């Protein structure tokens, strides 16, 4: 989902939440532009709307971990003579970790060398016997020669067997000598000693486990977690931005390399979601991994925020504003802004370039970073007092409350009519913009109307829901504040 669509969904959420909190007339034009000294409207600084923390991004939690973990398994047939490191120690490639006790191996080597010497002597003795038998065979009778030949062949076979035993013993001896030479086990990578398992066994399964684990240093990756309800928003090779939890202006970039749906991520703060029957269930979380473009300034175990990279950190020259705050009509553009006396005014602005990916317009003139603007809802008029604290708004004022609203013709005084294009189900965003799963309570799905000065009525909510994307964001109809079929 791109930032433009996200902005539309957020704007819709503001509309819906404000309607639920202060009465649906807040955004749906119930007052019809009635002027009252009690009316107030919330405004927000342009600089705040353009900040990275404006809330238009889904965020995921992540932690910096080693790209590689090296593990050494202890030889169960040998004892460790000395351990040179402890958990948390930094080691370089070649740093001694521990040493095996090789006293028994040295004794075995001495014994093997004696056995080799004995076998070589056996061969020498057998060869001498063969030479003696060969000499005696030459002077023996024809009948006796057969016996000499058989005895000579038997001793030759014994020599071959002994030679084979010698070669086998040599291989065994070389392994023991190599084991002594490798009695001191060194780290194969530079990193930090993550764990030491004295027993060398898994305490639960009883299987052989790593004796020492070393996490690589300098070759980091980020492990994130995503719940089953949001996993469809992520994909491999997707660029991301990582923010420091301490200073959100400090960022890194990377790419999602793997989304592991085969293994559940363990998280103490498990999400809970509720089904239509009201039953709560724990949302399963899955790990995903990010390859970093740069690891400068990162620390092992550091916790980060992760958000999809949609160009939100790119610095553009000039002033830019999300299109939802801009109203365009009759070839002109304006915003609802607070003047120097904190009163609302309809201020014309000059538009420049349009960023389709972010859904933003360049404001060439008419607005500054320090100016504050209101979301363009129905019923706004110039002169309303502006506030930067939403709690100051009196929702009982005429702008947000229509006590004597005339019921549109054809209504029965009960529920309001459902728009022709609706089916009475969930509140629908503009076509193609409903990925955010934003809805309204059932009572607010019906069409709302407002009474104009001439006594006629017009649909208010439907205008914001139907039509093209710009009309939805602008909150405008045909430009004159009236219905297309019933102009004022």
RARALIN-V869297 format. One record per helix or strand. SS is the DSSP state (hx for helix, st for strand). FROM is the first residue (numbers start at 1). LEN is the number of residues. If there is no record, write none. Layout:
ss->SS from->FROM len->LEN
ss->SS from->FROM len->LEN
//
This chain:
ss->hx from->3 len->20
ss->hx from->25 len->4
ss->st from->40 len->3
ss->st from->44 len->2
ss->hx from->46 len->4
ss->st from->60 len->7
ss->st from->69 len->4
ss->st from->80 len->4
ss->st from->90 len->2
ss->st from->96 len->5
ss->hx from->103 len->37
ss->hx from->142 len->40
ss->st from->184 len->3
ss->st from->191 len->6
ss->st from->201 len->1
ss->st from->208 len->1
ss->st from->212 len->5
ss->st from->220 len->8
ss->hx from->231 len->3
ss->st from->239 len->6
ss->st from->251 len->14
ss->st from->271 len->4
ss->st from->280 len->4
ss->st from->285 len->8
ss->st from->303 len->6
ss->st from->319 len->4
ss->hx from->323 len->3
ss->st from->327 len->3
ss->st from->332 len->7
ss->st from->343 len->13
ss->st from->360 len->6
ss->st from->372 len->3
ss->st from->385 len->3
ss->hx from->390 len->3
ss->hx from->442 len->3
ss->st from->449 len->3
ss->st from->457 len->3
ss->hx from->461 len->5
ss->hx from->469 len->6
//
